[in-house]
Amino acid sequence: VFGIAAAGPRDDGGYYQALVDKATEISEAEGFAEPIVVDNITTEDAATELSNLAEQGVDAIFVGASEIADPLTDLIEQYPDIFWYCNCGAGYPSDPGLAQSQDDSSEISYSAGYATGLLLQASGGDSVAFIGCCDLNFEKEAYLAYQMGLQAVDPAYTMTYIPTGAFPFDFDNTAGATEALNGAISNGADAVYPYLGGAHEPLVK
């Protein structure tokens, strides 16, 4: 049985859902039981929610974001028979009891920026709104790399970063993201890059 811990909605259409969908797909293919999914976990409740998940007889726990990963050091020691994985991204401290992906946000964001630049080139636009949360360090890495990719196509292209949430880790603020989107459109943005969690899919729709 897989246990999945997500910081945002399991059906956000983006970052959180990707982990849930893949774990569910593997479970079905291998004939495992349906995964136990706990979503919308806040940073302050992470230790309790992860402990509760560990107590439900799961064989593996997939933690879907660094913002709920702080309790892992203690939990890995407390539950050594569980396979622990964290989709924590680059820079999260290594632990011999923890498997984790080391995706490079700068590479991903540079590629996304370059792709957007090509689309602007084809459409005749020249400006982008990058909608995020609250100017956290990993967001800065993402939007600066995105801007580099964008301007690799044409140095004249511009990008504006728009924070929408309240610190810490409010990537699910649909109202704030919608307000940011409407403002970006009013200000003439030709493209929008939503760097969000639970607010991602509502914003795209």
DRENPA-633135 format. One record per residue: residue number from 1; chain; x, y, z of N, C-alpha, C in turn. Coordinates in nm, 4 decimals, always signed. Layout:
REM DRENPA-633135
NODE  seq  mol       nxx       nyy       nzz      caxx      cayy      cazz       cxx       cyy       czz
NODE  NUM    A         X         Y         Z         X         Y         Z         X         Y         Z
...
This chain:
REM DRENPA-633135
NODE  seq  mol       nxx       nyy       nzz      caxx      cayy      cazz       cxx       cyy       czz
NODE    1    A   +0.0845   -0.1191   +0.0000   +0.0000   +0.0000   +0.0000   +0.0886   +0.1249   +0.0000
NODE    2    A   +0.0589   +0.2152   -0.0925   +0.1286   +0.3434   -0.0968   +0.0517   +0.4460   -0.0139
NODE    3    A   +0.1243   +0.5282   +0.0596   +0.0673   +0.6453   +0.1241   +0.1212   +0.7687   +0.0545
NODE    4    A   +0.0348   +0.8636   +0.0257   +0.0762   +0.9844   -0.0450   +0.0381   +1.1058   +0.0381
NODE    5    A   +0.1357   +1.1918   +0.0626   +0.1123   +1.3144   +0.1386   +0.1340   +1.4336   +0.0459
NODE    6    A   +0.0294   +1.5131   +0.0271   +0.0377   +1.6271   -0.0641   +0.0109   +1.7564   +0.0110
NODE    7    A   +0.0870   +1.8583   -0.0229   +0.0698   +1.9873   +0.0427   -0.0507   +2.0638   -0.0102
NODE    8    A   -0.0973   +2.0263   -0.1286   -0.2132   +2.0932   -0.1878   -0.3163   +1.9914   -0.2316
NODE    9    A   -0.4146   +2.0323   -0.3096   -0.5214   +1.9417   -0.3533   -0.4688   +1.8295   -0.4420
NODE   10    A   -0.5200   +1.7098   -0.4212   -0.4769   +1.5944   -0.4999   -0.5172   +1.6063   -0.6469
NODE   11    A   -0.6121   +1.6943   -0.6760   -0.6616   +1.7089   -0.8126   -0.6357   +1.8494   -0.8659
NODE   12    A   -0.5180   +1.9046   -0.8335   -0.4877   +2.0422   -0.8723   -0.4554   +2.0584   -1.0201
NODE   13    A   -0.4414   +1.9469   -1.0928   -0.4112   +1.9558   -1.2344   -0.2657   +1.9885   -1.2619
NODE   14    A   -0.1824   +1.9834   -1.1588   -0.0417   +2.0189   -1.1764   +0.0497   +1.9394   -1.0860
NODE   15    A   +0.1287   +2.0098   -1.0059   +0.2383   +1.9521   -0.9279   +0.1929   +1.8408   -0.8341
NODE   16    A   +0.0898   +1.8659   -0.7551   +0.0469   +1.7667   -0.6566   -0.0191   +1.6466   -0.7241
NODE   17    A   -0.1041   +1.6736   -0.8209   -0.1773   +1.5657   -0.8874   -0.0844   +1.4722   -0.9641
NODE   18    A   +0.0250   +1.5246   -1.0150   +0.1182   +1.4418   -1.0917   +0.1691   +1.3252   -1.0074
NODE   19    A   +0.2016   +1.3520   -0.8818   +0.2493   +1.2457   -0.7933   +0.1378   +1.1466   -0.7607
NODE   20    A   +0.0203   +1.1980   -0.7302   -0.0933   +1.1123   -0.6966   -0.1285   +1.0216   -0.8142
NODE   21    A   -0.1356   +1.0787   -0.9327   -0.1733   +1.0009   -1.0511   -0.0719   +0.8917   -1.0811
NODE   22    A   +0.0568   +0.9238   -1.0705   +0.1600   +0.8245   -1.1025   +0.1603   +0.7106   -1.0022
NODE   23    A   +0.1483   +0.7438   -0.8737   +0.1448   +0.6392   -0.7709   +0.0216   +0.5507   -0.7886
NODE   24    A   -0.0911   +0.6111   -0.8245   -0.2136   +0.5345   -0.8478   -0.1975   +0.4436   -0.9695
NODE   25    A   -0.1356   +0.4962   -1.0729   -0.1121   +0.4183   -1.1949   -0.0247   +0.2953   -1.1654
NODE   26    A   +0.0817   +0.3151   -1.0879   +0.1709   +0.2038   -1.0531   +0.0969   +0.1016   -0.9673
NODE   27    A   +0.0167   +0.1493   -0.8725   -0.0592   +0.0594   -0.7861   -0.1528   -0.0297   -0.8678
NODE   28    A   -0.2226   +0.0310   -0.9630   -0.3153   -0.0455   -1.0460   -0.2411   -0.1460   -1.1338
NODE   29    A   -0.1291   -0.1040   -1.1905   -0.0531   -0.1914   -1.2798   +0.0060   -0.3116   -1.2055
NODE   30    A   +0.0429   -0.2897   -1.0794   +0.1071   -0.3962   -1.0009   +0.0083   -0.4759   -0.9159
NODE   31    A   -0.1190   -0.4390   -0.9199   -0.2186   -0.5095   -0.8407   -0.2139   -0.4769   -0.6926
NODE   32    A   -0.1604   -0.3596   -0.6586   -0.1549   -0.3172   -0.5188   -0.2905   -0.2603   -0.4767
NODE   33    A   -0.3052   -0.2409   -0.3471   -0.4263   -0.1763   -0.2958   -0.4273   -0.0293   -0.3382
NODE   34    A   -0.5450   +0.0299   -0.3335   -0.5560   +0.1710   -0.3693   -0.4753   +0.2565   -0.2724
NODE   35    A   -0.3973   +0.3520   -0.3229   -0.3170   +0.4358   -0.2332   -0.4034   +0.5137   -0.1340
NODE   36    A   -0.3451   +0.5408   -0.0186   -0.4096   +0.6273   +0.0797   -0.3536   +0.7678   +0.0589
NODE   37    A   -0.4394   +0.8592   +0.0217   -0.3956   +0.9948   -0.0112   -0.4449   +1.0935   +0.0948
NODE   38    A   -0.3517   +1.1697   +0.1490   -0.3862   +1.2786   +0.2402   -0.3365   +1.4067   +0.1744
NODE   39    A   -0.4282   +1.4966   +0.1448   -0.3876   +1.6189   +0.0751   -0.4176   +1.7432   +0.1579
NODE   40    A   -0.3808   +1.8564   +0.1025   -0.3988   +1.9868   +0.1697   -0.3336   +1.9901   +0.3081
NODE   41    A   -0.2156   +1.9301   +0.3189   -0.1421   +1.9287   +0.4459   -0.0671   +2.0609   +0.4617
NODE   42    A   -0.0871   +2.1262   +0.5731   -0.0157   +2.2511   +0.5995   +0.1203   +2.2209   +0.6610
NODE   43    A   +0.2092   +2.3176   +0.6541   +0.3430   +2.3012   +0.7098   +0.3370   +2.2682   +0.8586
NODE   44    A   +0.2506   +2.3388   +0.9306   +0.2435   +2.3193   +1.0760   +0.1810   +2.1853   +1.1149
NODE   45    A   +0.1016   +2.1255   +1.0262   +0.0373   +1.9972   +1.0564   +0.1111   +1.8779   +0.9961
NODE   46    A   +0.2230   +1.9024   +0.9297   +0.2910   +1.7961   +0.8544   +0.3325   +1.6796   +0.9428
NODE   47    A   +0.3903   +1.7056   +1.0585   +0.4368   +1.5975   +1.1455   +0.3209   +1.5076   +1.1870
NODE   48    A   +0.2107   +1.5667   +1.2255   +0.0935   +1.4890   +1.2681   +0.0349   +1.4092   +1.1530
NODE   49    A   +0.0172   +1.4728   +1.0380   -0.0447   +1.4049   +0.9236   +0.0436   +1.2922   +0.8698
NODE   50    A   +0.1737   +1.3131   +0.8657   +0.2640   +1.2084   +0.8180   +0.2706   +1.0918   +0.9164
NODE   51    A   +0.2661   +1.1228   +1.0449   +0.2634   +1.0172   +1.1467   +0.1353   +0.9349   +1.1351
NODE   52    A   +0.0233   +1.0038   +1.1175   -0.1044   +0.9335   +1.1009   -0.1025   +0.8428   +0.9788
NODE   53    A   -0.0422   +0.8898   +0.8720   -0.0324   +0.8110   +0.7497   +0.0548   +0.6878   +0.7725
NODE   54    A   +0.1637   +0.7059   +0.8445   +0.2551   +0.5954   +0.8732   +0.1884   +0.4866   +0.9580
NODE   55    A   +0.0917   +0.5262   +1.0391   +0.0240   +0.4322   +1.1282   -0.0846   +0.3504   +1.0573
NODE   56    A   -0.1084   +0.3776   +0.9292   -0.2166   +0.3100   +0.8577   -0.1697   +0.1872   +0.7791
NODE   57    A   -0.0537   +0.1350   +0.8145   -0.0073   +0.0107   +0.7539   +0.0457   +0.0248   +0.6124
NODE   58    A   +0.0930   +0.1424   +0.5759   +0.1460   +0.1631   +0.4413   +0.2885   +0.1086   +0.4323
NODE   59    A   +0.3266   +0.0688   +0.3124   +0.4622   +0.0171   +0.2887   +0.5566   +0.1249   +0.2387
NODE   60    A   +0.5019   +0.2264   +0.1784   +0.5819   +0.3371   +0.1254   +0.5029   +0.4659   +0.1422
NODE   61    A   +0.5746   +0.5725   +0.1712   +0.5114   +0.7043   +0.1801   +0.5826   +0.7982   +0.0838
NODE   62    A   +0.5024   +0.8615   -0.0017   +0.5536   +0.9585   -0.0976   +0.5138   +1.0975   -0.0498
NODE   63    A   +0.6122   +1.1782   -0.0181   +0.5880   +1.3138   +0.0314   +0.6032   +1.4098   -0.0865
NODE   64    A   +0.4947   +1.4810   -0.1165   +0.4905   +1.5555   -0.2415   +0.5249   +1.7018   -0.2335
NODE   65    A   +0.6278   +1.7410   -0.1605   +0.6737   +1.8798   -0.1613   +0.7614   +1.9056   -0.0387
NODE   66    A   +0.8603   +1.9904   -0.0565   +0.9543   +2.0182   +0.0523   +0.8894   +2.0938   +0.1677
NODE   67    A   +0.7785   +2.1657   +0.1421   +0.7189   +2.2440   +0.2498   +0.6563   +2.1592   +0.3597
NODE   68    A   +0.6368   +2.0292   +0.3356   +0.5853   +1.9413   +0.4417   +0.6870   +1.8330   +0.4773
NODE   69    A   +0.8133   +1.8554   +0.4408   +0.9155   +1.7526   +0.4595   +0.9999   +1.7690   +0.5856
NODE   70    A   +0.9825   +1.8763   +0.6598   +1.0670   +1.8987   +0.7775   +1.0646   +1.7839   +0.8789
NODE   71    A   +0.9499   +1.7180   +0.9009   +0.9466   +1.6108   +1.0017   +1.0137   +1.4800   +0.9566
NODE   72    A   +1.0592   +1.4717   +0.8328   +1.1052   +1.3437   +0.7799   +1.2224   +1.2832   +0.8562
NODE   73    A   +1.3156   +1.3643   +0.8998   +1.4327   +1.3105   +0.9709   +1.3900   +1.2251   +1.0896
NODE   74    A   +1.2967   +1.2745   +1.1689   +1.2488   +1.2006   +1.2862   +1.1615   +1.0818   +1.2457
NODE   75    A   +1.0764   +1.1012   +1.1453   +0.9834   +0.9956   +1.1057   +1.0543   +0.8769   +1.0408
NODE   76    A   +1.1584   +0.9041   +0.9642   +1.2349   +0.7957   +0.9019   +1.2956   +0.7060   +1.0091
NODE   77    A   +1.3425   +0.7686   +1.1162   +1.4004   +0.6915   +1.2282   +1.2912   +0.6178   +1.3055
NODE   78    A   +1.1758   +0.6802   +1.3182   +1.0659   +0.6212   +1.3935   +0.9998   +0.5053   +1.3189
NODE   79    A   +0.9964   +0.5154   +1.1850   +0.9315   +0.4127   +1.1013   +1.0303   +0.3600   +0.9970
NODE   80    A   +1.1313   +0.2855   +1.0405   +1.2369   +0.2412   +0.9477   +1.1906   +0.1363   +0.8468
NODE   81    A   +1.0780   +0.0716   +0.8715   +1.0298   -0.0313   +0.7786   +0.9526   +0.0277   +0.6601
NODE   82    A   +0.9222   +0.1535   +0.6676   +0.8520   +0.2204   +0.5576   +0.9545   +0.2747   +0.4590
NODE   83    A   +0.9269   +0.2593   +0.3297   +1.0097   +0.3208   +0.2260   +0.9641   +0.4653   +0.2112
NODE   84    A   +1.0553   +0.5584   +0.2322   +1.0227   +0.7004   +0.2277   +1.0778   +0.7641   +0.1006
NODE   85    A   +0.9926   +0.8393   +0.0335   +1.0332   +0.9130   -0.0869   +0.9809   +1.0551   -0.0768
NODE   86    A   +1.0615   +1.1499   -0.1212   +1.0166   +1.2891   -0.1222   +1.0415   +1.3528   -0.2581
NODE   87    A   +0.9387   +1.4117   -0.3109   +0.9478   +1.4901   -0.4331   +0.9855   +1.6323   -0.3912
NODE   88    A   +1.1029   +1.6435   -0.3307   +1.1421   +1.7678   -0.2641   +1.2179   +1.8648   -0.3545
NODE   89    A   +1.2646   +1.8178   -0.4671   +1.3384   +1.9060   -0.5557   +1.4847   +1.9179   -0.5170
NODE   90    A   +1.5576   +1.9922   -0.5965   +1.7014   +2.0071   -0.5753   +1.7297   +2.0839   -0.4471
NODE   91    A   +1.8375   +2.0460   -0.3786   +1.8827   +2.1203   -0.2623   +1.8313   +2.0710   -0.1290
NODE   92    A   +1.7348   +1.9762   -0.1285   +1.6863   +1.9246   -0.0006   +1.7939   +1.8324   +0.0575
NODE   93    A   +1.8216   +1.8403   +0.1883   +1.9288   +1.7585   +0.2469   +1.9088   +1.6094   +0.2237
NODE   94    A   +2.0172   +1.5399   +0.1950   +2.0089   +1.3952   +0.1741   +1.9962   +1.3228   +0.3073
NODE   95    A   +1.9394   +1.2030   +0.3019   +1.9220   +1.1196   +0.4204   +1.9300   +0.9752   +0.3727
NODE   96    A   +2.0084   +0.8913   +0.4401   +2.0233   +0.7531   +0.3937   +1.8927   +0.6741   +0.3929
NODE   97    A   +1.7917   +0.7209   +0.4674   +1.6636   +0.6513   +0.4703   +1.5600   +0.7108   +0.3775
NODE   98    A   +1.6021   +0.8056   +0.2943   +1.5074   +0.8794   +0.2100   +1.5505   +0.8774   +0.0637
NODE   99    A   +1.4612   +0.8312   -0.0226   +1.4829   +0.8438   -0.1665   +1.4171   +0.9741   -0.2102
NODE  100    A   +1.4827   +1.0463   -0.2976   +1.4216   +1.1709   -0.3434   +1.4649   +1.2047   -0.4849
NODE  101    A   +1.3760   +1.2743   -0.5554   +1.4096   +1.3217   -0.6887   +1.4863   +1.4523   -0.6748
NODE  102    A   +1.5789   +1.4734   -0.7651   +1.6598   +1.5944   -0.7628   +1.6375   +1.6729   -0.8916
NODE  103    A   +1.5103   +1.7037   -0.9179   +1.4813   +1.7808   -1.0379   +1.5451   +1.9183   -1.0273
NODE  104    A   +1.5894   +1.9698   -1.1387   +1.6540   +2.1006   -1.1433   +1.5554   +2.2025   -1.1976
NODE  105    A   +1.5004   +2.2810   -1.1096   +1.3990   +2.3782   -1.1496   +1.4522   +2.4773   -1.2512
NODE  106    A   +1.5811   +2.5100   -1.2427   +1.6355   +2.6075   -1.3367   +1.6339   +2.5529   -1.4791
NODE  107    A   +1.6619   +2.4240   -1.4945   +1.6578   +2.3638   -1.6286   +1.5148   +2.3599   -1.6823
NODE  108    A   +1.4221   +2.3157   -1.5963   +1.2819   +2.3079   -1.6366   +1.2295   +2.4468   -1.6740
NODE  109    A   +1.2587   +2.5455   -1.5909   +1.2061   +2.6801   -1.6117   +1.2704   +2.7474   -1.7327
NODE  110    A   +1.3982   +2.7229   -1.7541   +1.4643   +2.7786   -1.8724   +1.3981   +2.7245   -1.9995
NODE  111    A   +1.3721   +2.5940   -2.0000   +1.3074   +2.5322   -2.1165   +1.1684   +2.5907   -2.1386
NODE  112    A   +1.0938   +2.6099   -2.0281   +0.9597   +2.6678   -2.0387   +0.9662   +2.8113   -2.0908
NODE  113    A   +1.0635   +2.8870   -2.0430   +1.0797   +3.0240   -2.0899   +1.1144   +3.0301   -2.2376
NODE  114    A   +1.2022   +2.9402   -2.2803   +1.2410   +2.9372   -2.4221   +1.1210   +2.9001   -2.5085
NODE  115    A   +1.0435   +2.8016   -2.4627   +0.9243   +2.7602   -2.5380   +0.8248   +2.8760   -2.5486
NODE  116    A   +0.8083   +2.9500   -2.4391   +0.7186   +3.0657   -2.4424   +0.7698   +3.1710   -2.5400
NODE  117    A   +0.9015   +3.1896   -2.5419   +0.9612   +3.2840   -2.6354   +0.9316   +3.2479   -2.7800
NODE  118    A   +0.9382   +3.1200   -2.8114   +0.9070   +3.0754   -2.9476   +0.7607   +3.1023   -2.9821
NODE  119    A   +0.6724   +3.0808   -2.8841   +0.5304   +3.1083   -2.9072   +0.5055   +3.2579   -2.9266
NODE  120    A   +0.5749   +3.3406   -2.8489   +0.5613   +3.4852   -2.8658   +0.6125   +3.5283   -3.0030
NODE  121    A   +0.7206   +3.4667   -3.0437   +0.7781   +3.4960   -3.1743   +0.6774   +3.4676   -3.2857
NODE  122    A   +0.6039   +3.3579   -3.2685   +0.5051   +3.3190   -3.3693   +0.3803   +3.4060   -3.3647
NODE  123    A   +0.3450   +3.4530   -3.2439   +0.2200   +3.5283   -3.2284   +0.2373   +3.6792   -3.2387
NODE  124    A   +0.3622   +3.7248   -3.2227   +0.3872   +3.8680   -3.2286   +0.3823   +3.9384   -3.0944
NODE  125    A   +0.3684   +3.8630   -2.9859   +0.3666   +3.9235   -2.8529   +0.5074   +3.9492   -2.8014
NODE  126    A   +0.5165   +4.0139   -2.6840   +0.6501   +4.0415   -2.6295   +0.6566   +4.0469   -2.4769
NODE  127    A   +0.5456   +4.0157   -2.4078   +0.5485   +4.0279   -2.2613   +0.4807   +3.9089   -2.1937
NODE  128    A   +0.5344   +3.8724   -2.0764   +0.4852   +3.7563   -2.0022   +0.4630   +3.7936   -1.8560
NODE  129    A   +0.3572   +3.7396   -1.7977   +0.3342   +3.7494   -1.6530   +0.3629   +3.6125   -1.5917
NODE  130    A   +0.4531   +3.6084   -1.4955   +0.4889   +3.4859   -1.4232   +0.4182   +3.4950   -1.2883
NODE  131    A   +0.3127   +3.4149   -1.2701   +0.2311   +3.4238   -1.1482   +0.2727   +3.3159   -1.0496
NODE  132    A   +0.3208   +3.3589   -0.9327   +0.3680   +3.2655   -0.8309   +0.3036   +3.2908   -0.6967
NODE  133    A   +0.3755   +3.2567   -0.5914   +0.3189   +3.2693   -0.4571   +0.3727   +3.3907   -0.3836
NODE  134    A   +0.4945   +3.3822   -0.3336   +0.5405   +3.4820   -0.2372   +0.6908   +3.5054   -0.2420
NODE  135    A   +0.7482   +3.4927   -0.3603   +0.8881   +3.5290   -0.3841   +0.9858   +3.4494   -0.2971
NODE  136    A   +0.9569   +3.3202   -0.2820   +1.0469   +3.2321   -0.2076   +1.1712   +3.2026   -0.2908
NODE  137    A   +1.2763   +3.1523   -0.2273   +1.4026   +3.1323   -0.2978   +1.3885   +3.0407   -0.4190
NODE  138    A   +1.3127   +2.9301   -0.4045   +1.3018   +2.8403   -0.5193   +1.2163   +2.9015   -0.6302
NODE  139    A   +1.1283   +2.9945   -0.5935   +1.0549   +3.0679   -0.6964   +1.1475   +3.1617   -0.7724
NODE  140    A   +1.2371   +3.2269   -0.6996   +1.3328   +3.3169   -0.7650   +1.4166   +3.2402   -0.8659
NODE  141    A   +1.4610   +3.1206   -0.8260   +1.5374   +3.0373   -0.9188   +1.4550   +3.0086   -1.0435
NODE  142    A   +1.3271   +2.9771   -1.0238   +1.2398   +2.9418   -1.1357   +1.2148   +3.0613   -1.2271
NODE  143    A   +1.1783   +3.1771   -1.1698   +1.1420   +3.2871   -1.2591   +1.2633   +3.3527   -1.3249
NODE  144    A   +1.3790   +3.3506   -1.2581   +1.4987   +3.4045   -1.3227   +1.5439   +3.3149   -1.4378
NODE  145    A   +1.5343   +3.1831   -1.4173   +1.5695   +3.0901   -1.5248   +1.4696   +3.0999   -1.6387
NODE  146    A   +1.3420   +3.1159   -1.6048   +1.2382   +3.1327   -1.7072   +1.2672   +3.2573   -1.7911
NODE  147    A   +1.3021   +3.3644   -1.7237   +1.3321   +3.4889   -1.7937   +1.4538   +3.4727   -1.8854
NODE  148    A   +1.5539   +3.4003   -1.8392   +1.6721   +3.3751   -1.9230   +1.6339   +3.2988   -2.0493
NODE  149    A   +1.5482   +3.1972   -2.0337   +1.5041   +3.1206   -2.1496   +1.4229   +3.2056   -2.2449
NODE  150    A   +1.3362   +3.2872   -2.1887   +1.2519   +3.3759   -2.2690   +1.3387   +3.4712   -2.3513
NODE  151    A   +1.4371   +3.5326   -2.2848   +1.5199   +3.6321   -2.3521   +1.6297   +3.5712   -2.4378
NODE  152    A   +1.6482   +3.4402   -2.4275   +1.7400   +3.3730   -2.5198   +1.6811   +3.3707   -2.6604
NODE  153    A   +1.5482   +3.3755   -2.6671   +1.4808   +3.3836   -2.7971   +1.4876   +3.5264   -2.8491
NODE  154    A   +1.4601   +3.6231   -2.7618   +1.4651   +3.7644   -2.8003   +1.4906   +3.8474   -2.6740
NODE  155    A   +1.6044   +3.9154   -2.6651   +1.6379   +3.9949   -2.5452   +1.5366   +4.1054   -2.5150
NODE  156    A   +1.4531   +4.1382   -2.6120   +1.3555   +4.2456   -2.5908   +1.2313   +4.1983   -2.5162
NODE  157    A   +1.2130   +4.0675   -2.5053   +1.0955   +4.0162   -2.4354   +1.1049   +4.0489   -2.2870
NODE  158    A   +0.9912   +4.0810   -2.2262   +0.9897   +4.1175   -2.0842   +0.9044   +4.0198   -2.0042
NODE  159    A   +0.9399   +4.0063   -1.8769   +0.8656   +3.9196   -1.7868   +0.8438   +3.9917   -1.6554
NODE  160    A   +0.7229   +3.9833   -1.6032   +0.6905   +4.0421   -1.4736   +0.6501   +3.9309   -1.3779
NODE  161    A   +0.7140   +3.9264   -1.2602   +0.6776   +3.8284   -1.1570   +0.5676   +3.8881   -1.0699
NODE  162    A   +0.4596   +3.8119   -1.0500   +0.3469   +3.8596   -0.9689   +0.3219   +3.7607   -0.8546
NODE  163    A   +0.3525   +3.7984   -0.7298   +0.3206   +3.7118   -0.6155   +0.1736   +3.7240   -0.5798
NODE  164    A   +0.1102   +3.6114   -0.5452   -0.0341   +3.6137   -0.5203   -0.0738   +3.5680   -0.3808
NODE  165    A   +0.0148   +3.5017   -0.3102   -0.0262   +3.4392   -0.1846   +0.0359   +3.5038   -0.0634
NODE  166    A   +0.0134   +3.4407   +0.0488   +0.0701   +3.4854   +0.1753   +0.1747   +3.3837   +0.2197
NODE  167    A   +0.2885   +3.4312   +0.2667   +0.3932   +3.3415   +0.3154   +0.3431   +3.2663   +0.4387
NODE  168    A   +0.3742   +3.1393   +0.4576   +0.4562   +3.0608   +0.3666   +0.3733   +2.9669   +0.2783
NODE  169    A   +0.4218   +2.9389   +0.1623   +0.3731   +2.8310   +0.0762   +0.2242   +2.8369   +0.0435
NODE  170    A   +0.1740   +2.9514   +0.0070   +0.0339   +2.9593   -0.0327   +0.0240   +2.9588   -0.1852
NODE  171    A   +0.0407   +2.8407   -0.2418   +0.0313   +2.8258   -0.3868   -0.1106   +2.7864   -0.4291
NODE  172    A   -0.2015   +2.7865   -0.3332   -0.3373   +2.7404   -0.3588   -0.4388   +2.8551   -0.3531
NODE  173    A   -0.3898   +2.9771   -0.3536   -0.4749   +3.0951   -0.3372   -0.5402   +3.1308   -0.4708
NODE  174    A   -0.6539   +3.0676   -0.4986   -0.7208   +3.0875   -0.6275   -0.7685   +3.2322   -0.6444
NODE  175    A   -0.8203   +3.2915   -0.5387   -0.8681   +3.4295   -0.5483   -0.7534   +3.5241   -0.5816
NODE  176    A   -0.6413   +3.5085   -0.5116   -0.5255   +3.5946   -0.5377   -0.4691   +3.5726   -0.6769
NODE  177    A   -0.4652   +3.4461   -0.7199   -0.4127   +3.4149   -0.8525   -0.5028   +3.4709   -0.9619
NODE  178    A   -0.6337   +3.4625   -0.9414   -0.7286   +3.5157   -1.0394   -0.7153   +3.6666   -1.0505
NODE  179    A   -0.6993   +3.7321   -0.9366   -0.6803   +3.8775   -0.9374   -0.5522   +3.9132   -1.0125
NODE  180    A   -0.4466   +3.8341   -0.9893   -0.3196   +3.8578   -1.0587   -0.3349   +3.8374   -1.2090
NODE  181    A   -0.4080   +3.7339   -1.2475   -0.4303   +3.7062   -1.3895   -0.5067   +3.8208   -1.4556
NODE  182    A   -0.6151   +3.8655   -1.3915   -0.6943   +3.9741   -1.4483   -0.6112   +4.1012   -1.4627
NODE  183    A   -0.5259   +4.1262   -1.3631   -0.4374   +4.2428   -1.3709   -0.3372   +4.2303   -1.4833
NODE  184    A   -0.2822   +4.1079   -1.4998   -0.1848   +4.0854   -1.6064   -0.2478   +4.1061   -1.7434
NODE  185    A   -0.3707   +4.0569   -1.7607   -0.4409   +4.0727   -1.8883   -0.4703   +4.2206   -1.9141
NODE  186    A   -0.5131   +4.2903   -1.8104   -0.5429   +4.4332   -1.8241   -0.4189   +4.5136   -1.8626
NODE  187    A   -0.3025   +4.4654   -1.8135   -0.1773   +4.5357   -1.8419   -0.1132   +4.4901   -1.9722
NODE  188    A   -0.1841   +4.4043   -2.0472   -0.1385   +4.3689   -2.1803   -0.0447   +4.2507   -2.1908
NODE  189    A   -0.0428   +4.1623   -2.0902   +0.0437   +4.0443   -2.0995   +0.0019   +3.9576   -2.2185
NODE  190    A   +0.0997   +3.9114   -2.2927   +0.0732   +3.8260   -2.4096   +0.0776   +3.6777   -2.3738
NODE  191    A   +0.1366   +3.6449   -2.2596   +0.1434   +3.5058   -2.2129   +0.1470   +3.5063   -2.0609
NODE  192    A   +0.0999   +3.3977   -2.0021   +0.0996   +3.3840   -1.8558   +0.1586   +3.2494   -1.8192
NODE  193    A   +0.2512   +3.2494   -1.7238   +0.3102   +3.1248   -1.6739   +0.2665   +3.1065   -1.5290
NODE  194    A   +0.1724   +3.0142   -1.5001   +0.1284   +2.9939   -1.3610   +0.2197   +2.8963   -1.2876
NODE  195    A   +0.2932   +2.9468   -1.1906   +0.3826   +2.8646   -1.1086   +0.3116   +2.8443   -0.9749
NODE  196    A   +0.2119   +2.7534   -0.9757   +0.1197   +2.7438   -0.8631   +0.0929   +2.5989   -0.8256
NODE  197    A   +0.0152   +2.5807   -0.7198   -0.0263   +2.4480   -0.6763   -0.1750   +2.4316   -0.6999
NODE  198    A   -0.2520   +2.4412   -0.5910   -0.3962   +2.4227   -0.6024   -0.4661   +2.5273   -0.6866
NODE  199    A   -0.4024   +2.6441   -0.7032   -0.4638   +2.7502   -0.7849   -0.4324   +2.7335   -0.9330
NODE  200    A   -0.3491   +2.6355   -0.9667   -0.3036   +2.6203   -1.1053   -0.4200   +2.5937   -1.2012
NODE  201    A   -0.4938   +2.4868   -1.1749   -0.5985   +2.4475   -1.2688   -0.7106   +2.5508   -1.2772
NODE  202    A   -0.7600   +2.6045   -1.1642   -0.8635   +2.7084   -1.1753   -0.8151   +2.8289   -1.2571
NODE  203    A   -0.6879   +2.8638   -1.2426   -0.6361   +2.9785   -1.3166   -0.6326   +2.9483   -1.4663
NODE  204    A   -0.5861   +2.8280   -1.5020   -0.5787   +2.7909   -1.6436   -0.7180   +2.7883   -1.7061
NODE  205    A   -0.8153   +2.7339   -1.6302   -0.9521   +2.7301   -1.6811   -1.0089   +2.8698   -1.7013
